[in-house]
Amino acid sequence: MRKHPMKVNVYQFARSSVSALAPMFPYQDEGAIVPCVSSFRGAPGRTYGAFQHFNTVDEIMINFGAQGTSGRPGMVASGPALHQVSIKMQNPDDENTCTLSVVTQRQADAGTPQHEHVTFFCQNCQAPLAERAFSSRMAEDVRRKYAAGNYDALETVVESAGAAAEYNSDPDAQTCKKCGHVNDPFPLEAWGWKRYAEQSRTVSDAYNTLTAAYAASKAGEA
């Protein structure tokens, strides 16, 4: 697929993004550079929880503004392949607390495997509770479910949404086998992953109905 040069304003894009780790450009295929926006804000009673993420490719984070969080405006960071993901806020109930960042990864080239996994862990003893491993390249039947033509959904977000929903629906998984602590469900709605997956399916279905209508109109002209 030919990639045309594109640009977008980070702040304008974040205004209408539906999810943490929302891809800024439509290219997520092999070898693509994939910048993704994440924005978070404090609010009374709002929590973001924490999880571990593993990725065989590097991820680079640039902070585009923050107050009341561990992030600093202009900060650039690249962590290990296995890393904890959490939003550290001095006062999570403070509506003035916020952070905006872009996480960029370069997808593995063709022929090079790229694997990820998401792990939810005990809030008390940090023992792993549930994990989902996946390839960064969707199986073709799954890809068609979320893609609009050649433009795919980001596997990381779709799989993370599925992993969180599965974990939340299983009380047994939320009970730590090591220390017995009963953990809270993961705050999936606060991350927006489910919304991103639903929007991706809507886009895919809409695209398919339009292309089918066009094909039917051309057939009628024949």
N, C-alpha and C positions, 0 to 999 in steps of 0.2 A: 504494500500500500504506500503510495506516495504521500509524504508528509509535507504540508505547506507551512512555511514560517507563520507563527501566530504570536500575538502578545495580548496580555490581559492585565488590568490593574488589580492587584491583590485585594485592596480594600473594597473595591466595587464588586469583585467576584464573591468575596466573603459575605457581603450583604444579602445575597440571595442563595447561598449554598444551604443544602438541607442536611448535611452530615459532617461530622469530623472526618478528616482525610478525604475531602471531596476533590477529585481530579480537576485541575484547572484547564486542561486541554483534552481533546478527544482521543489521544494516542496512548494506548497502554499495551501495544503488542511487543514482540521481541525486539530488544535493543532500544526501546523508547525511553526517553527521559520523562519521568512522571512527577511533576510538582503537585502537591495536594495541600489544600488549605484546611486548617483546623482553628476554630475559635470557641472560646469558653467564657462563661460569665457566672459570677456568684449570684445567689438568690437564696432567700430564706428557705431552709429545708432541702435545698438542692444538693445532691451528691453525685460524684463521677466515678467513685470506686477506683479499682486498679486491676491490671492484668499484665501478663507477660506476652511479649511478641518476639518471635524468631523469624529472621529473614536471611536467606543466603546472599542477598545483595546488600550493599551499604545503603543507609538512609542518612540524609543530611538535613538537619533542622535549622531554619533561620527564623528568629523571632522578629515580627514586624510591629511589636508594641505590647506592653504588659504593665499592669499595676496590681500590687497586692499578691503577686505570685512569685514562684521561684525563678521564672523566666525574666530575662532582662532585655529591653529593647535593643535590637541589633545583634543579639547573641547568636553565634553559629556553633552548632555542636554535631558531632557524629559519634554515636555510641557503639557498643558491641552488637554482634549479630543477635544475641539473646539479651533482651532489655525489658525493664519494667516500664509500663506506660501508666502514668497517673498525672493528675492535675493538682499540683501542690499550691494551695491557696492559704494565705495567712488567716483569712476569715471567710470561709465558703458562703456564709450567710450575707456577706456585704455585696450589695448590687453594684458597687463601684469597682469590684475586683473583676479583672478581665485579662485575657491574653489572646493573641492572634499570631499564628505561626504557619510556615510552609515547610512541609516535609517532602523531600525529593529523593526518589530512588531511580536508578537506571536499570530497566529490566534486563535480564540475562539475554545474551544473543541466542540466535537459533542454534539448537543442538546442545545448549548448555542448560542443565536442569536448574530450576529455581523453586525452592521449597520454603514454606512458611508454616508456623503454627501459632495458635493462640491458646494461652493457658490461664485459667482462673485459679487463684490460690487462696488459702485460708487467711482471713484477716487477723487471726490470732497467732498462728505459728508459721505461716507462710508455706505450709505443705501444699503441693499441687492437688487440686480438686477435680478438674476436668480439663481436657485438652482436645483441640481439633487441629490436625495436620492437613495441609492441602498444597497442591501445586499452584504456582501463580498463573498457570494456563488452564483455563476451564476445559472440561470435556466438551466436544462440539455440541452435543444435545443440550447441555447446560448453558453454553455460550449463547446459543440461539434464543434461549429463554429471556436473556437480559440484554442482548445486543440490538442495535439499530443499524442494520446493514453491516458495514465493516467496522463500526465503532462499538467497542466492547464496554461493558461495565468493569469496574476495578474489582478483581477477584478478592483482594484483601478485605474490602468493605462488605461484600456480599457474604463471604465465608465467616467473617467476624460476627455479622448479624445472625447468621444461622447458629454459630457456636454459642452466642449469648442466649438466644431464644431456647436452645436445647438445654443449656445449663439452668436457666430460670424455671423451666418446666419440670425439673427433676429435684425435688426436695432432698432426696438421698444424696445427690451429688453435692449439695450445699452443706451437708454435714461432714465435717472433717473426720477422716478415719484415724488420724493421728492423735488429735487432742480432743475431739468430740464437740468442738465449737460449731454452732449452727450459724452459717454465714448468710448475710443478706443477699437477695437476688442482685444480679448485675444491673445497674441503672441504664438499660439499653436505650430508652427513649432520649436520655440526655445526650447520648452520642450521635443519634440520628441515623445509625446504620440501617435500621429497619426501613426507615423512610426512603433512604437511598435505594435499597433493594426494590421496594415497591415502585418507586418512580422509574427505575430501570426497566421493570417489567411492563409498566404502562407505556413507556417510550417504545419498547420493542413491539408490543402488540399494536400500537398506533402505526408504527412504521410498516408493519406487515399488512395491516388492512389497507393502507394507502397504496402500497406497491401491488397488492392483489387487485384493487379497484382499477389501477392504471393498466395492469395486464389484461383485465376483463374488457376495458374500453378499447384497447388496441385490437383484441381478438374480435370485438364487435365491428371494427372498421374493416377487418379482412374480408 
